[in-house]
Amino acid sequence: MPRDESLLHDMLRTAEQIEQFMDRMDFERFAADAKTQSAILHQFLLIGEIAKRLSDDFKSAHASMPWSATARMRDKLIHHYRGVDLREIFKAADAEIPKLIAFLRLQQLGGK
């Protein structure tokens, strides 16, 4: 599990970057800001890659988290970059990242 702990730490820092980049941004500002889009997309790629590297035991123990969907999002961003739906990315950053951060912070405190 030490490897998982390191990966979870990296994932938390990455998710916090998304939260910082969003900074209460609405969709219209997000859609008009190519730099923020690029920064957030990159962080989602990292989160997806980290999710793929977590141990099966950890993912099974925390099956309520969308590990498969996270990895699929990374794959979609890499392989279908022209078809990226900005609304989908915005929604994930705005609604799902805070949930992920809360889960990861709980894990740091020894939560099960």
N, C-alpha and C positions, 0 to 999 in steps of 0.2 A: 503493500500500500504506500510506501514512501514515494514511489514514482507517481502514483495517483495524486498524492498531496502536492507534489511539485507542479503537476499539470493543472490541478485545481487552482493553485495560486496564480499560475500564468493565465488561466481562463478568467479569473476574477479581475486581474489587472487589465486584461483586454476588454472585458465587458464594461469596466469602469471608464475606459477610454471612450467607448461608444456613448455612454451616459454623458460624459463631459462634452463630446462633440455635439450631441443633440441639444443640450442646454436649453430646454423648454422650447425648442424649435417647432413651428407648425409645418404642415406638409408643404405649403406654398414656398416657404423659405428653403426648406430642404430640397425641393425640386429645382429651385433656381441656383443652388449652391453646389457646383461641381466638385469643389475641394472637399466639402463635408461628405458628399456622396462617396467620393473615392476613399476617404479616410474610414468611413463606416463600413463600406464594402470590404476593405482590407481586414478590418477587425473581425468581421463575420467569417472571412476565410480562415483566419487564425483560430477562432472559436471552433469552427467545424473540424479543423485539423486536430486540434487538441481533443475534441470529443471522440474522434476516431482512435486516439491513442490511449484513452482511459481503459483500464482493465475491464474485461467482461464481468468479473465479480463485482466491481464497483457499480457498473451500469445496471446489473441485475438487482443489486441492493437498493438502487435508487431508480427503479423502473418508472416512477411517476414523472421523471424528467424526460423531455423529448430528445434523447440522444440520437436516435436514428434520423429524426427530422432535421436536427442540427447538422449532422454529417451530410444529409441530402442537400441541404441549402448550400453548403460549401461546394458540393459537386455541381450543383446547378449554376452557381456563380462562376465557377471555373470554366465549365464546358458550354454554357449557354449565355455568356456574358452579354450578347446583343439582345437577349430576351429578358433582361433583368427588369422586373416590375418595381419601380420606385415606391409605389404604394405598399407593396409587400415588405420591402426593406424598411420603410419608415414605420410600418405597423410593428414589425418585429423589434426594431430598435426602441420604439416608444412603449410598447406593451409587454414584450417578452423579456427584454434585457433587465428591467428592474426585478422581475421574478427570478431570473438566473442569478443576479447579484445577491439577492436575499438568500437564496439556497446556498451559494458559494460562501457567503459570510457565515452562515450557520455551520457549514462544514469546517471552517477555520476554527470555530469555537468548540469543535468536537461533537457537533450534532450528528445524529444518525439518520 
